[in-house]
């Protein structure tokens, strides 16, 4: 889940901040210190992915990942709020108790997460309710203030509901992978036509990412991490990828294409009247990964 | 060096043949005499995996692939974060090319505890593989690492898988030659490449 959040944060934050072709080099602390991350954002227009992000708002919702074309979908719950709250409780920093929950179409996501541990089973149990339709999100929060002189606590609670369309689970249909021996197909970068299951109701487009972790097919490892990102504006089922998505990735590199679509809304100043103002990013997305071996020279 | 090894190989094959002829004369002939494998070595070559399957715990599904992928892909599979902790089962089958007969289609099945892998997998994963060869015995040693836990940066180590494959057609023969290297791949250089919107078979230079 952390990876999903990390991925989403990077995609969305830089799309919002940059939205133009730009190369950013930063040290990636989570990885090898010597590694240099090169991020290249090709998209320069307006996108729903860029409108609604705030870096100071925790993310809540759900994500489904398909690790490769033959893998099963795995649903993961995104819950920055309770993760932070739990860690605060563990550290005994929280001055007062509060509870937070998110229900999606009447399903409490925290309970779903607890009841079904396996992400694949979770996806099977819930995907028909969570994708390809207008989905209702209800944020419930109660807050107990500190005891006053009479020993009484004030309890506040508030529900906020929003509805947004969550596109169908995304699936890459071409290159079509039908057997395990083809899980790492050789792919030529020029004129690369990527196909997926279209969703005509999705007006947000899709995010496409090409990643290279420095490994090539011969086993040589370079201390580089390349991540090129673009937005496909129309969800019509196919797009010829911008060649620049493969920039800085060499011949025979083991690379990964990630195709992502979803929806995000910002709920602002929740419980602001109690002086506990907090905004949330409500996100629902799915992404499919295509591992590949890059061919630059035919 | 290679010439020397080849020559020694040749001598051993001759010597073994002589012993076998002698054994047959004493009435202890093997029922079917297989062809003695001839092996060539190539330090630039690679072991081809027949299949690699990574089974996450609590799941019957696996991430993996089959047929003809070089060992590097094994490491790459492991460098992808795993969503579940503790222990996974790795099911590896190797196909060693470059030698004829008994050394192809060999299999290796291992189980590895993912010590230090935690929730998010390996980083800094490198791979070294050694193949110790005798005339009819092969030991494949694969070392994944050094890795560093992504949840505990001080936790590092290697994971080693070894497998001795007894390919000896005559049980009384003893290994007489050992070497270190990798098997030569004789795979054709024709690959399926996704070009524009379809797969095409192309020969790469």
Interface residues (C-beta under 8 A of the other chain):
Chain A: X1 X2 X3 X30 X31 X32 X67 X68 X71 X72 X74 X76 X117 X118 X119 X120 X174 X175 X179 X180 X181 X182 X183 X184 X185 X186 X187 X188 X190 X191 X192 X193 X195 X213 X215 X216 X217 X218 X219 X221 X238 X240 X254 X292 X295 X297 X298
Chain B: X46 X51 X58 X59 X61 X63 X64 X65 X66 X67 X68 X69 X70 X71 X72 X73 X75 X76 X79 X80 X81 X83 X119 X120 X123 X124 X126 X127 X150 X191 X192 X193 X194 X195 X196 X197 X198 X199 X202 X204 X205
